[in-house]
Amino acid sequence: AERTSFVGKIIYTVIVAAIIYPVVVHWVWGGGWLFEAGFLDFAGSTVVHMVGGVIALVGAIMLGARKGRVWGSPPRPHNLALATLGALILWFGWYGFNPGSALGMGNNGLVGLVAVNTTLAGCAGAIVAVLVMVARTGKWDLPFALNGALAGLVGITAGCAFVAPWASVVIGMIAGALVIAAVDVLERLRIDDAVGAFAVHGVCGAMGTLAIGFLGQPELGANGLLLSGDISQLLTQLTGVVTAAAWAGTTSLAMFAGIKAIGRLRIPAAAEAIGIDLHEHGTTVWPDLLPVPAEIDVPKDGGMRAPAGASAAAAGD
């Protein structure tokens, strides 16, 4: 976000979509070894979210922090209306993501259970995240409410067909608190994950997958430890989470290292002074705040120099 080369984005998109994701998809949903072992992930807390979260973490580390980043004081979102709209569009899409993973409406009870669990977990995540931030700052924090909702949705994605509604509330509540704790840890480690991708998708995706091993309902095909006394499902879930994270981490490390080696991971330092939109696309999404200058100096080395008198973009823009 804000500092990655457009060419680099194209390269890693192709590699992730063609190589990294399909391997894990085969392991779990394509009859692979995790499927044979009894690993459960109904709609992708690990297959989709945790894998993407790990890739995001490695990318953020390899890329480096945004210019002028002040640790302990992350830039605030600059358009909460668009952020809220985006989060609600994602939530709406989750009803295709989770209930749609039933692959048909023949079992209405299953689809209904998945939809209810998805809703409850998202609500619980948002509520807990807000309450944690109220206790911490005294303010009703909208950005963390949005990420709390997404964290709850990510957390329930694996187990939405395997847990009872009360358990989905528990999973969402844990996710709402966990996402804040994960953001705090990355901040202390000075890893600039601009949108909390690892906190939401990586951490809560892993948690939600492991939650099946604790709260899985035997009648729904998951022998959760707390409901059946059997630890085997939890061990299988742990095996899947660890191996998927190891695969995503090692392959993405090699991928980002290669992109960095050819100079296509991060935009030139001079380009950050005028903003990535102007540097990469020759325009700006906020012309009233960051106007397009009359002339842009593009050196032969592929970098870009700000015209005389141009000021740096504000942090977070």
Rosetta silent file (secondary structure, phi, psi, omega in degrees, C-alpha in Angstrom):
SEQUENCE: AERTSFVGKIIYTVIVAAIIYPVVVHWVWGGGWLFEAGFLDFAGSTVVHMVGGVIALVGAIMLGARKGRVWGSPPRPHNLALATLGALILWFGWYGFNPGSALGMGNNGLVGLVAVNTTLAGCAGAIVAVLVMVARTGKWDLPFALNGALAGLVGITAGCAFVAPWASVVIGMIAGALVIAAVDVLERLRIDDAVGAFAVHGVCGAMGTLAIGFLGQPELGANGLLLSGDISQLLTQLTGVVTAAAWAGTTSLAMFAGIKAIGRLRIPAAAEAIGIDLHEHGTTVWPDLLPVPAEIDVPKDGGMRAPAGASAAAAGD
SCORE:     score description
SCORE:     0.000 S_00000001
   1 L     0.000  125.095  173.311    0.000    0.000    0.000 S_00000001
   2 L    77.265  -14.428 -171.508    1.273    3.420   -1.087 S_00000001
   3 L  -141.000    6.927 -177.128    4.807    2.337   -1.922 S_00000001
   4 E   -96.559  136.270  178.719    4.765   -0.802   -4.078 S_00000001
   5 L   -62.367  137.487  179.054    5.731   -0.735   -7.763 S_00000001
   6 H   -61.904  -39.730  176.933    2.835   -1.380  -10.121 S_00000001
   7 H   -63.844  -40.715  176.464    4.988   -3.765  -12.151 S_00000001
   8 H   -60.409  -39.153  178.017    5.886   -5.572   -8.940 S_00000001
   9 H   -61.463  -42.703  179.475    2.186   -5.931   -8.133 S_00000001
  10 H   -62.909  -43.649 -178.713    1.541   -7.533  -11.504 S_00000001
  11 H   -62.402  -49.904 -176.046    4.430   -9.969  -11.027 S_00000001
  12 H   -72.422  -27.147  175.135    3.436  -11.103   -7.553 S_00000001
  13 H   -61.768  -44.185  179.381   -0.243  -11.324   -8.478 S_00000001
  14 H   -63.784  -45.040 -177.226    0.580  -13.828  -11.223 S_00000001
  15 H   -66.757  -44.037 -179.952    2.873  -15.882   -8.988 S_00000001
  16 H   -63.108  -45.362 -176.560    0.464  -15.943   -6.047 S_00000001
  17 H   -72.776  -30.331 -175.182   -2.525  -16.848   -8.205 S_00000001
  18 H   -93.089  -26.130 -172.880   -0.708  -19.416  -10.339 S_00000001
  19 H  -124.037  -56.674 -169.194    1.550  -21.137   -7.815 S_00000001
  20 H   -67.678  -52.911 -179.496    1.221  -20.267   -4.113 S_00000001
  21 H   -64.657  -47.374 -174.274   -2.547  -20.425   -3.633 S_00000001
  22 H   -58.414  -30.981  179.152   -3.311  -23.433   -5.885 S_00000001
  23 H   -63.826  -47.831  179.804   -0.985  -25.705   -3.915 S_00000001
  24 H   -67.081  -38.426  177.075   -2.803  -25.065   -0.642 S_00000001
  25 H   -58.061  -43.011  178.767   -6.168  -25.282   -2.402 S_00000001
  26 H   -65.734  -43.230  179.315   -5.235  -28.747   -3.662 S_00000001
  27 H   -54.389  -41.560 -170.849   -4.025  -29.876   -0.243 S_00000001
  28 H   -98.581  -45.923 -172.876   -7.357  -28.971    1.385 S_00000001
  29 H  -108.497   -7.545 -175.660  -10.085  -28.895   -1.268 S_00000001
  30 L  -107.264   18.779  179.440   -8.598  -30.890   -4.109 S_00000001
  31 L    83.623   16.463 -178.450   -8.266  -34.262   -2.418 S_00000001
  32 L   -76.558 -168.268 -170.655   -4.697  -33.617   -1.229 S_00000001
  33 H   -67.225  -32.324  177.073   -2.941  -34.840    1.875 S_00000001
  34 H   -71.934  -36.285  173.913   -4.661  -32.443    4.296 S_00000001
  35 H   -60.284  -45.555 -179.978   -8.056  -33.440    2.927 S_00000001
  36 H   -64.594  -30.736 -179.248   -7.146  -37.086    3.446 S_00000001
  37 H   -78.316   -9.252  179.867   -5.999  -36.297    6.986 S_00000001
  38 L    92.071   17.836  177.724   -9.412  -34.825    7.846 S_00000001
  39 L   -66.325  135.222 -176.828   -8.416  -31.145    7.933 S_00000001
  40 L  -114.910  125.856  174.387  -11.510  -28.902    7.976 S_00000001
  41 L  -154.818   92.030 -169.370  -11.732  -25.459    6.382 S_00000001
  42 L   -61.638  -46.936 -174.413  -15.188  -24.919    4.959 S_00000001
  43 L  -129.413    2.006  168.656  -14.672  -21.614    3.140 S_00000001
  44 L   118.358   28.196  175.529  -11.034  -20.655    3.572 S_00000001
  45 H   -56.404  -38.641  175.751   -9.863  -19.211    6.900 S_00000001
  46 H   -94.147  -51.125 -173.573   -6.556  -20.920    6.172 S_00000001
  47 H   -57.978  -41.332 -177.676   -6.730  -21.650    2.443 S_00000001
  48 H  -100.271  -59.410 -167.890   -7.648  -18.081    1.518 S_00000001
  49 H   -75.586  -52.239 -176.821   -7.177  -15.721    4.443 S_00000001
  50 H   -64.242  -40.019  177.594   -4.223  -17.021    6.428 S_00000001
  51 H   -59.457  -46.724  178.352   -2.211  -17.734    3.284 S_00000001
  52 H   -64.680  -37.637  178.902   -2.862  -14.191    2.059 S_00000001
  53 H   -64.647  -40.216  178.228   -2.091  -12.749    5.476 S_00000001
  54 H   -65.945  -42.778  177.262    1.281  -14.496    5.638 S_00000001
  55 H   -60.266  -41.653  179.105    2.137  -13.272    2.136 S_00000001
  56 H   -62.737  -40.387  179.315    1.164   -9.740    3.220 S_00000001
  57 H   -63.555  -47.997  178.970    3.407   -9.971    6.284 S_00000001
  58 H   -61.859  -41.942  178.898    6.413  -11.115    4.280 S_00000001
  59 H   -62.424  -42.241  179.940    5.743   -8.437    1.684 S_00000001
  60 H   -64.077  -39.005  178.809    5.508   -5.693    4.308 S_00000001
  61 H   -66.728  -46.077 -178.055    8.810   -6.797    5.861 S_00000001
  62 H   -67.837  -33.506 -175.831   10.606   -6.994    2.508 S_00000001
  63 H   -75.074  -39.279 -175.921    9.145   -3.705    1.306 S_00000001
  64 L    91.956  165.643 -174.067    9.958   -1.600    4.331 S_00000001
  65 L   -73.878  159.734  173.327    7.972    1.114    6.058 S_00000001
  66 L   -63.269  150.513 -179.685    6.304    4.091    4.460 S_00000001
  67 L   -61.799  131.032  178.438    8.422    7.226    4.260 S_00000001
  68 L    77.380   13.905 -178.298    8.222    9.270    7.441 S_00000001
  69 L   -63.154  127.635  178.446    6.445    6.523    9.392 S_00000001
  70 L  -102.854  113.233 -176.204    6.232    7.371   13.102 S_00000001
  71 L   -73.029  136.525 -175.206    6.195    4.196   15.183 S_00000001
  72 L    92.184   -7.341  178.474    3.592    4.125   17.906 S_00000001
  73 L  -142.511   75.732 -177.266    1.411    6.580   15.982 S_00000001
  74 L   -62.694  145.799  175.468    0.066    4.943   12.794 S_00000001
  75 L   -58.252  138.166  179.813   -1.407    7.258   10.122 S_00000001
  76 L   -80.066  149.709  174.263   -5.161    7.522   10.490 S_00000001
  77 L   -57.309  138.533 -173.587   -7.464    6.506    7.621 S_00000001
  78 L   -96.752   -6.411  177.123   -8.136    9.604    5.545 S_00000001
  79 L  -146.189   89.563 -175.760  -11.614    8.697    4.242 S_00000001
  80 H   -70.918  -24.437  176.984  -13.752    6.818    6.730 S_00000001
  81 H   -64.857  -47.616  178.796  -16.820    6.975    4.497 S_00000001
  82 H   -67.580  -37.151  178.595  -15.071    4.979    1.772 S_00000001
  83 H   -62.472  -42.765  179.477  -13.485    2.660    4.362 S_00000001
  84 H   -66.222  -43.769  177.832  -16.900    1.915    5.870 S_00000001
  85 H   -59.651  -43.769  179.510  -18.462    1.361    2.466 S_00000001
  86 H   -62.298  -42.872  179.952  -15.641   -1.008    1.543 S_00000001
  87 H   -64.489  -39.855 -179.631  -15.994   -3.002    4.751 S_00000001
  88 H   -70.739  -33.689  174.311  -19.759   -3.340    4.295 S_00000001
  89 H   -64.411  -41.698  175.990  -19.314   -4.442    0.688 S_00000001
  90 H   -60.030  -45.960 -178.959  -16.890   -7.096    1.938 S_00000001
  91 H   -60.156  -44.486  177.344  -19.384   -8.208    4.590 S_00000001
  92 H   -59.622  -43.245  179.671  -22.115   -8.476    1.967 S_00000001
  93 H   -63.839  -24.991 -179.836  -19.762  -10.492   -0.232 S_00000001
  94 H   -63.432  -22.950  178.395  -19.117  -12.892    2.622 S_00000001
  95 H   -74.806  -16.309  167.079  -22.624  -14.274    2.141 S_00000001
  96 H   -88.614  -35.282 -176.813  -21.460  -15.523   -1.217 S_00000001
  97 H   -65.930  -49.382 -176.779  -18.081  -16.509    0.172 S_00000001
  98 L   -87.871  -63.774  177.012  -19.327  -18.630    3.089 S_00000001
  99 H   -58.293  -33.631  179.058  -22.855  -19.850    2.256 S_00000001
 100 H   -64.108  -21.817  178.921  -21.757  -20.079   -1.380 S_00000001
 101 H   -72.300   -7.231  170.911  -19.129  -22.612   -0.359 S_00000001
 102 H   -70.484  -16.559  175.698  -21.984  -25.090    0.173 S_00000001
 103 L    63.198   19.838  177.332  -21.933  -25.192   -3.664 S_00000001
 104 L   167.553  163.799 -179.146  -25.695  -25.551   -3.841 S_00000001
 105 L  -103.803   14.735 -178.172  -29.007  -24.922   -2.054 S_00000001
 106 L   -62.801  -34.606  178.691  -29.976  -28.574   -1.721 S_00000001
 107 L  -107.207   86.910 -176.065  -29.263  -28.531    2.022 S_00000001
 108 H   -62.600  -32.931  179.253  -31.096  -25.416    3.168 S_00000001
 109 H   -63.124  -41.577  179.333  -30.286  -26.116    6.807 S_00000001
 110 H   -65.071  -47.917 -178.895  -26.560  -26.060    6.113 S_00000001
 111 H   -61.561  -41.419  178.593  -26.718  -22.845    4.096 S_00000001
 112 H   -63.724  -43.447  178.130  -28.857  -21.199    6.784 S_00000001
 113 H   -60.920  -44.053 -179.553  -26.492  -22.238    9.565 S_00000001
 114 H   -62.098  -43.353 -179.505  -23.493  -20.899    7.652 S_00000001
 115 H   -64.833  -42.776  179.110  -25.234  -17.555    7.030 S_00000001
 116 H   -64.271  -47.109  179.949  -26.268  -17.182   10.682 S_00000001
 117 H   -61.539  -39.435  178.352  -22.808  -18.085   11.967 S_00000001
 118 H   -61.528  -44.972 -179.558  -21.201  -15.664    9.530 S_00000001
 119 H   -64.259  -47.493 -176.781  -23.453  -12.830   10.704 S_00000001
 120 H   -63.291  -41.964 -178.707  -22.988  -13.491   14.417 S_00000001
 121 H   -66.615  -41.296  177.505  -19.205  -13.699   14.215 S_00000001
 122 H   -62.745  -42.747  178.029  -18.916  -10.464   12.252 S_00000001
 123 H   -63.961  -45.845 -178.589  -21.149   -8.654   14.729 S_00000001
 124 H   -62.730  -40.181  178.781  -19.283  -10.054   17.743 S_00000001
 125 H   -62.321  -43.868  179.759  -15.923   -9.061   16.269 S_00000001
 126 H   -64.445  -45.184 -176.815  -17.037   -5.485   15.663 S_00000001
 127 H   -63.738  -46.667 -178.196  -18.583   -5.088   19.119 S_00000001
 128 H   -65.689  -42.252  179.239  -15.584   -6.456   21.015 S_00000001
 129 H   -60.277  -42.279  178.725  -13.096   -4.403   18.995 S_00000001
 130 H   -63.325  -44.808 -177.299  -15.081   -1.236   19.711 S_00000001
 131 H   -66.884  -36.848  176.953  -15.326   -2.009   23.430 S_00000001
 132 H   -62.543  -43.439 -179.629  -11.613   -2.741   23.691 S_00000001
 133 H   -70.272  -32.747  175.046  -10.818    0.608   22.066 S_00000001
 134 H   -63.669  -43.364  178.239  -13.318    2.426   24.300 S_00000001
 135 H   -63.944  -31.690 -176.839  -11.593    0.931   27.331 S_00000001
 136 H   -84.271  -42.621 -171.851   -8.222    1.983   25.926 S_00000001
 137 H  -119.149  -14.055 -175.088   -8.933    5.451   24.531 S_00000001
 138 L    79.971    5.797 -178.014  -12.432    6.438   25.632 S_00000001
 139 L  -117.493  147.828  175.373  -13.443    6.773   21.963 S_00000001
 140 L   -84.707   96.742 -167.975  -15.773    4.700   19.784 S_00000001
 141 L   -83.270  108.076 -179.067  -13.180    3.791   17.172 S_00000001
 142 H   -66.762  -46.165 -179.868  -14.720    3.268   13.720 S_00000001
 143 H   -55.841  -42.135  179.009  -11.584    1.934   11.949 S_00000001
 144 H   -74.937  -25.201  172.411  -11.167   -0.806   14.545 S_00000001
 145 H   -62.886  -41.844 -179.857  -14.898   -1.511   14.435 S_00000001
 146 H   -67.081  -47.212  179.194  -14.500   -2.216   10.720 S_00000001
 147 H   -68.744  -30.077  175.401  -11.406   -4.368   11.158 S_00000001
 148 H   -65.130  -40.905  176.637  -13.052   -6.100   14.120 S_00000001
 149 H   -62.944  -46.221  179.173  -15.998   -7.056   11.928 S_00000001
 150 H   -64.222  -36.753  178.055  -13.683   -8.340    9.207 S_00000001
 151 H   -62.458  -43.185  177.561  -11.647  -10.227   11.808 S_00000001
 152 H   -63.953  -39.219  178.226  -14.787  -11.984   13.042 S_00000001
 153 H   -65.804  -41.673  176.761  -15.791  -12.834    9.477 S_00000001
 154 H   -63.125  -44.531 -176.598  -12.333  -14.223    8.737 S_00000001
 155 H   -61.765  -36.742 -176.981  -12.339  -16.226   11.958 S_00000001
 156 H   -85.692   -8.644 -173.734  -15.669  -17.953   11.289 S_00000001
 157 H   -61.353  -36.933  179.382  -14.936  -18.722    7.640 S_00000001
 158 L   -72.565  -42.330 -170.510  -13.322  -22.101    8.365 S_00000001
 159 L  -103.416   10.101 -173.874  -15.832  -23.317   10.909 S_00000001
 160 L   -59.513  -23.103  178.539  -19.089  -21.713    9.745 S_00000001
 161 L  -100.952   -2.407 -171.549  -20.491  -25.145    8.817 S_00000001
 162 L  -120.171    0.085 -179.425  -18.979  -27.013   11.774 S_00000001
 163 L  -127.060  158.905  176.230  -19.901  -24.983   14.870 S_00000001
 164 L   -79.499  160.205 -178.847  -23.106  -23.986   16.631 S_00000001
 165 H   -55.114  -38.199  179.460  -24.213  -20.327   16.620 S_00000001
 166 H   -61.726  -36.492  179.818  -23.082  -19.771   20.212 S_00000001
 167 H   -69.362  -32.809  178.083  -19.598  -20.913   19.227 S_00000001
 168 H   -65.329  -34.009  175.826  -19.546  -18.499   16.292 S_00000001
 169 H   -64.901  -42.825  178.797  -20.128  -15.648   18.755 S_00000001
 170 H   -61.635  -45.483  179.936  -17.183  -16.859   20.845 S_00000001
 171 H   -61.585  -43.968  178.550  -14.964  -17.067   17.759 S_00000001
 172 H   -63.228  -40.235  178.927  -15.982  -13.563   16.669 S_00000001
 173 H   -63.046  -44.383  178.398  -15.326  -12.154   20.131 S_00000001
 174 H   -61.863  -42.942 -179.704  -11.845  -13.654   20.227 S_00000001
 175 H   -62.344  -40.299 -179.027  -11.122  -12.298   16.748 S_00000001
 176 H   -61.885  -35.920  176.912  -12.250   -8.785   17.719 S_00000001
 177 H   -80.869  -37.519 -175.036   -9.733   -8.665   20.567 S_00000001
 178 H   -66.811  -36.018 -178.109   -7.014  -10.573   18.729 S_00000001
 179 H   -64.155  -36.835  177.639   -6.907   -8.205   15.755 S_00000001
 180 H   -68.776  -43.223  179.083   -6.074   -5.267   18.038 S_00000001
 181 H   -61.808  -39.574 -179.218   -3.387   -7.254   19.856 S_00000001
 182 H   -67.436  -40.502  176.433   -1.846   -8.306   16.532 S_00000001
 183 H   -60.758  -41.349  179.380   -1.754   -4.715   15.258 S_00000001
 184 H   -62.426  -42.184 -179.547   -0.013   -3.702   18.489 S_00000001
 185 H   -63.935  -45.880  179.376    2.613   -6.435   18.090 S_00000001
 186 H   -62.667  -35.823  178.314    3.409   -5.454   14.489 S_00000001
 187 H   -64.633  -42.332  178.783    3.714   -1.823   15.564 S_00000001
 188 H   -66.936  -32.036  178.271    6.214   -2.775   18.256 S_00000001
 189 L   -81.624   -3.820 -179.378    8.125   -4.864   15.724 S_00000001
 190 L    60.382   44.702  173.368    8.134   -1.880   13.330 S_00000001
 191 L  -107.007  118.841 -172.541    6.446   -3.770   10.528 S_00000001
 192 L   -90.314   82.612  174.845    4.350   -1.355    8.461 S_00000001
 193 L   -93.223   94.954 -165.392    1.229   -3.326    7.546 S_00000001
 194 L   -60.883  -31.539 -177.026   -0.776   -0.340    6.346 S_00000001
 195 L  -115.049   10.552 -179.593   -4.235   -1.923    6.402 S_00000001
 196 L    69.354   32.057 -175.749   -3.771   -4.573    9.104 S_00000001
 197 H   -62.712  -43.861 -179.655   -3.825   -7.378    6.547 S_00000001
 198 H   -69.751  -39.624  179.973   -1.809   -9.817    8.633 S_00000001
 199 H   -61.794  -45.393 -178.136   -3.698   -8.973   11.826 S_00000001
 200 H   -74.889  -55.071 -170.176   -7.103   -9.515   10.200 S_00000001
 201 H   -88.967  -42.725 -178.140   -6.436  -12.297    7.727 S_00000001
 202 H   -71.711  -58.365 -175.800   -3.290  -14.020    8.958 S_00000001
 203 H   -67.179  -49.566 -176.995   -3.809  -14.114   12.716 S_00000001
 204 H   -73.854  -26.364  173.957   -7.600  -14.444   12.747 S_00000001
 205 H   -65.921  -43.579  177.532   -7.548  -16.924    9.866 S_00000001
 206 H   -65.050  -44.533  179.826   -5.246  -19.208   11.844 S_00000001
 207 H   -59.261  -46.669 -178.500   -7.308  -18.738   15.005 S_00000001
 208 H   -63.440  -34.243  177.607  -10.575  -19.556   13.273 S_00000001
 209 H   -68.871  -43.215  178.209   -9.119  -22.720   11.766 S_00000001
 210 H   -67.823  -29.178 -178.343   -7.803  -23.895   15.124 S_00000001
 211 H   -60.061  -29.495  176.483  -11.141  -23.013   16.752 S_00000001
 212 H   -59.966  -37.615  179.615  -12.734  -25.953   14.942 S_00000001
 213 H   -66.874  -19.798  177.954  -10.423  -28.207   16.939 S_00000001
 214 H  -100.947  -42.782 -169.634  -11.831  -26.752   20.159 S_00000001
 215 H  -113.151    3.845  179.458  -15.452  -25.862   19.375 S_00000001
 216 L   -58.402  135.522 -177.055  -16.333  -28.133   16.442 S_00000001
 217 L   -86.757  120.083 -178.934  -19.757  -29.731   16.860 S_00000001
 218 H   -55.149  -36.446 -179.941  -19.624  -33.551   16.597 S_00000001
 219 H   -67.417  -17.609  179.843  -23.093  -33.601   15.024 S_00000001
 220 H  -102.936    9.236  175.009  -21.774  -31.345   12.284 S_00000001
 221 L    93.406   14.164  179.944  -18.764  -33.509   11.502 S_00000001
 222 L  -133.290  117.983 -176.999  -16.127  -31.835   13.675 S_00000001
 223 L   -91.103   80.061  178.657  -14.955  -33.372   16.937 S_00000001
 224 L   -66.142  143.284 -176.280  -13.926  -30.315   18.899 S_00000001
 225 H   -57.914  -41.808 -176.196  -11.857  -31.042   21.981 S_00000001
 226 H   -74.298  -16.438 -177.867  -14.186  -29.171   24.339 S_00000001
 227 H  -109.860  -21.323 -178.249  -17.292  -30.945   23.056 S_00000001
 228 H  -120.204  -16.920 -176.259  -16.023  -34.450   22.309 S_00000001
 229 L    77.996    4.217 -177.496  -12.918  -34.840   24.451 S_00000001
 230 L  -101.424  125.033 -177.378  -10.997  -35.905   21.321 S_00000001
 231 L   -90.672   -6.829 -172.858   -7.784  -33.986   20.556 S_00000001
 232 H   -63.085  -39.122  179.442   -7.200  -35.504   17.115 S_00000001
 233 H   -64.167  -40.872  179.018   -9.159  -32.835   15.215 S_00000001
 234 H   -62.504  -41.717  179.778   -7.223  -30.065   16.939 S_00000001
 235 H   -65.186  -38.361  177.663   -3.899  -31.708   16.035 S_00000001
 236 H   -65.352  -42.817  178.518   -5.003  -32.035   12.412 S_00000001
 237 H   -62.451  -41.913  179.820   -6.044  -28.383   12.311 S_00000001
 238 H   -63.894  -40.780  177.889   -2.717  -27.344   13.831 S_00000001
 239 H   -60.293  -44.628 -179.650   -0.815  -29.389   11.255 S_00000001
 240 H   -65.138  -42.645 -179.757   -2.678  -27.725    8.412 S_00000001
 241 H   -63.186  -46.584 -176.849   -2.189  -24.199    9.752 S_00000001
 242 H   -65.383  -45.051 -177.346    1.546  -24.665   10.329 S_00000001
 243 H   -70.062  -38.371  177.878    2.268  -26.286    6.971 S_00000001
 244 H   -65.736  -40.014  178.032    0.182  -23.778    4.994 S_00000001
 245 H   -65.730  -39.919  179.470    1.908  -20.881    6.782 S_00000001
 246 H   -64.999  -41.978  178.620    5.328  -22.411    6.126 S_00000001
 247 H   -63.601  -49.288 -178.852    4.543  -22.875    2.425 S_00000001
 248 H   -64.206  -39.125 -178.272    3.171  -19.342    2.014 S_00000001
 249 H   -67.539  -46.388 -177.167    6.024  -17.825    3.999 S_00000001
 250 H   -70.895  -42.656 -178.831    8.901  -19.528    2.176 S_00000001
 251 H   -68.918  -39.105  179.637    7.488  -19.142   -1.320 S_00000001
 252 H   -71.611  -31.145  175.866    6.517  -15.498   -0.816 S_00000001
 253 H   -62.317  -45.980  177.493    9.945  -14.744    0.650 S_00000001
 254 H   -63.991  -39.579 -178.811   11.577  -16.087   -2.499 S_00000001
 255 H   -64.479  -51.281 -178.386    9.053  -14.239   -4.667 S_00000001
 256 H   -67.805  -33.757  176.952    9.501  -10.836   -3.013 S_00000001
 257 H   -63.503  -40.520  177.788   13.273  -11.268   -2.861 S_00000001
 258 H   -65.024  -43.553  178.911   13.311  -11.869   -6.616 S_00000001
 259 H   -64.338  -39.537  178.394   11.119   -8.840   -7.316 S_00000001
 260 H   -65.345  -37.355 -178.135   13.319   -6.731   -5.040 S_00000001
 261 H   -64.165  -30.180  179.856   16.460   -7.967   -6.803 S_00000001
 262 L   -95.031    8.977  174.809   15.232   -6.640  -10.144 S_00000001
 263 L    74.265   27.454 -176.549   14.273   -3.299   -8.610 S_00000001
 264 L  -119.692   17.153 -179.643   10.519   -3.688   -8.993 S_00000001
 265 L   -88.096  -47.406 -176.153    9.329   -4.045   -5.405 S_00000001
 266 E  -120.364  145.562  177.408    9.269   -0.432   -4.213 S_00000001
 267 L   -66.504  157.019  178.148    8.804    2.825   -6.080 S_00000001
 268 L   -59.527  149.555 -177.863   11.832    5.160   -6.220 S_00000001
 269 H   -57.614  -39.084 -179.360   12.348    7.327   -3.140 S_00000001
 270 H   -63.873  -31.109 -178.518   11.879   10.506   -5.176 S_00000001
 271 H   -69.208  -27.179  179.934    8.490    9.272   -6.374 S_00000001
 272 H   -66.465  -22.050 -179.995    7.218    9.025   -2.803 S_00000001
 273 L   -70.234  -26.840 -178.429    7.520   12.827   -2.541 S_00000001
 274 L  -107.785   -8.113  177.023    4.813   13.357   -5.167 S_00000001
 275 L   101.660  144.508 -173.059    2.671   10.301   -4.432 S_00000001
 276 H   -69.572  -33.763  179.736    2.333    6.869   -5.985 S_00000001
 277 H   -61.247  -46.016 -179.341   -0.755    7.702   -8.074 S_00000001
 278 H   -67.720  -40.607 -178.951    1.033   10.492   -9.858 S_00000001
 279 H   -66.542  -46.731 -173.707    4.230    8.487  -10.233 S_00000001
 280 H   -84.778  -35.615 -168.178    2.645    5.283  -11.514 S_00000001
 281 H  -122.001   -4.518  177.191   -0.458    6.520  -13.324 S_00000001
 282 L    72.081   20.860  179.580    0.101   10.206  -14.090 S_00000001
 283 L  -151.578  178.169  178.262   -2.931   11.340  -12.123 S_00000001
 284 L  -137.697  142.956 -179.521   -4.219   11.783   -8.585 S_00000001
 285 L   -78.682  -17.702  179.930   -7.418   10.590   -6.958 S_00000001
 286 L  -122.050   73.557 -176.043   -7.579   13.784   -4.857 S_00000001
 287 L   -63.561  -23.148  179.821   -6.905   16.681   -7.308 S_00000001
 288 L   -78.213  -24.482 -179.802   -8.160   19.245   -4.790 S_00000001
 289 L   -99.319  -35.240 -177.324   -5.635   18.102   -2.164 S_00000001
 290 L  -135.615   79.035 -174.740   -2.739   16.957   -4.344 S_00000001
 291 L   -63.282  152.512  174.376   -3.032   18.627   -7.757 S_00000001
 292 L   -75.914  122.072  179.924   -1.282   17.216  -10.816 S_00000001
 293 L   -67.559  157.462 -177.791    1.657   19.535  -11.578 S_00000001
 294 L   -63.689  -35.303 -178.552    1.937   21.082  -15.025 S_00000001
 295 L  -133.826  138.845  178.182    5.222   19.312  -15.715 S_00000001
 296 L  -120.980  124.846 -178.191    6.640   16.073  -14.367 S_00000001
 297 E   -87.672  113.011 -179.944   10.345   15.396  -14.663 S_00000001
 298 L  -110.255  102.682 -179.671   10.945   11.749  -15.572 S_00000001
 299 L   -66.203  162.742 -179.678   14.674   10.875  -15.529 S_00000001
 300 L   -66.892  -20.349 -178.380   16.129    8.250  -17.833 S_00000001
 301 L   -78.640    1.547  177.076   16.779    5.947  -14.856 S_00000001
 302 L    91.292   -7.439  177.030   13.040    5.374  -14.513 S_00000001
 303 L   -80.194 -167.283  179.593   12.652    7.364  -11.316 S_00000001
 304 L  -149.757  134.726  177.970   10.718   10.571  -10.974 S_00000001
 305 E  -108.559  139.206  178.108   11.597   13.937   -9.530 S_00000001
 306 L   -69.603  140.227  176.283    9.049   16.268   -8.063 S_00000001
 307 L   -64.450  159.594 -178.596    8.710   19.591   -9.894 S_00000001
 308 L   -57.639  132.859  177.225    9.996   22.688   -8.169 S_00000001
 309 L    89.409   -6.100 -179.854    7.751   23.773   -5.357 S_00000001
 310 L   -74.754  141.335  178.803    5.933   20.442   -5.032 S_00000001
 311 L  -105.410  158.712 -179.301    5.305   19.288   -1.491 S_00000001
 312 L   -70.751  150.193  175.611    5.287   15.749   -0.160 S_00000001
 313 L   -67.883  146.503  178.622    2.037   13.904    0.164 S_00000001
 314 L   -67.807  148.196  178.225    0.661   13.742    3.696 S_00000001
 315 L   -57.782  132.277  179.826    1.159   10.467    5.541 S_00000001
 316 L    95.818  -12.488  179.480   -1.711    8.158    4.813 S_00000001
 317 L   -84.400    0.000    0.000   -2.620    9.769    1.453 S_00000001
